[in-house]
Amino acid sequence: MLPVLLLVAGCLDAGPGMLDGVSITAPEGVIEGDPAQFSAAGLQPAGAHYYWEFGDGSGVVGQAVTHVYIDEGSYSVQLTVVAPDGAAGSASTTVEILHRNEAPTANAGLGQEARVHEQLRFDGSNSSDPEGPLSWTWDFGDGMIGEGPRPFHNYSIPGNYSVTLTVTDSEGLNATATTWTEVQLRQYAVSFIELQRLYYHSDTTLEGVTTAWEDQNSTYNLTAASFLLVWQDETYNYKDPIFGLDTGFPVPFQDDNFTLTVTAPQGGSGSRTGETGQLLLDFSDVNSVPPPPEIVEAESETAALAWLLSQGYTRSTGWGPWEMGVTCNDAPPDGGIMEGYLTDDDPGNDWTLTITYTYYEARAVEILI
């Protein structure tokens, strides 16, 4: 019996052998949530069993296996291979599970109403990305592109525009969102204001001389024109007729006689002659102030005024050269006992012509929304 026991005891002492050369084939760059493929490599005895531990508290049996890691991180993977005779071997490796880049979320903000050329600010700052920085690209719907989270933009043409925001993260994932802009023409309240322009002409005209000229200072939208000729005879101090001494008493020359003639650009004319020291010619109702439109829609104040011009609210009646003439018909010398003591020419016929043009101008005031 002893030899048998010794034999049995020798077998028990030897036990199962160790398997050398076991290795693991592991993936690289696995993203959390994606399947990771593992397989045994190296020594693979026939009929062996393969036991895997993935380092996250889970395991599986199989020669080639798949595992999904839920969270990013570094995991130690252990493989144990057991042969049918009980011999065992093991291998380990480390696998890096990467964070899954999530797509950003785009938010283009609320829709807006605006007038043409009004500066608008778009707001995509409520867009977000779990991983970090974003880039913003805007398509404003009018062929123009913008950048940044809160760009400015204005529209030159009225209309309804679809605005698209695209946000892109650092790894190239993007998301889009849309908003809208309704653009209308600006509205203007129009009024007509009457104004005046004054011009002056002056000269010294001796008897029987006419001064004539054309005045180019008239304006559009003329409603009236007034021409006032004023002159004043000079005076001299009365002299003693015998001794020629200056008495200090002012005495006027005899009245001068003037004629004022005015012809309008469209042919109407007027003429007056007198000795009163002034002559007045009025051209009233050359034109009339039209009732303004209640509202004018246009891109700008300049465009609104141009529209008024195109619709006949700006009028040319009375505009053009006014022909004027001032004639000194008679500048008589003094008479009577003054004869011989003074020159025969009366120097007291300096005159001034005051021209007043009355006209209207359009005022366009934007109605703000």
C-alpha angles and dihedrals in degrees: 000000000000098000089054093050091048090052093051091046091052092053092050092051092054094055124174116327129243122254114224125192099042112149141166133236106211133177126246129221097017115173120221111266093025121107115261117209118217129177138176116254136181116027111024111171117205112265093011124149121230120212119192131195114187100196095245096086096272133102143175141191122240144093094248116023142172126222134180120213114208098198134041118250146094115297132189111223118202126196122191119189118197120190122213090257090056097257110144138195134175143200135186138197139172123243125196115217112201130215114261110239108230122211116254125248118238125212118180097184131233127324119263140210118214147160123244113281091013111141109241128189119212120204124211094152092114090067112108145190126195093219101051140257126044137193121219127213121182129199105196094194096243097084094272126117129207136192135210136042097284112023128172122233140163133196125227097194126053118242146100112288130194110215119203126198121197118191120193128192128216092270095051101259112138143185133195136214132179136214134169143238125201110202122193135180116265117260123226132193108219128209134169118227123196115227138172137223122198128203131178136210124183136176145152111245125185123213117302096009124128125205111198132175146146121253116215097184100093118116143213118271091034113176102173142000127203127193117193119185114194129181134164128203117237119241131214133200113263114250128209105259094219105040098020093232120159108247095190093236112129114228123186125229117242116282118280120225121224137178123207119198126182130179120193122225091252093050107266113132143180138191136191134181127193152133099226096105094254141050126195128199117184125193100191125179093022084152137349131237107250122222107262123236113259096235134005120199115208143138093253144353089267090053091048091053091046089053090053089053092050091051095053099257088123109066133194100202108128093016117125138053116336111207114221135181132185116193125188099210098178134006099174123196120240115276142203121037091353091072111120096018096080138036116273091236115082106222092194101095103096107141141188127204115204115198119197120190116193115199142151131241129200120241119199115193118185117239105225120218 
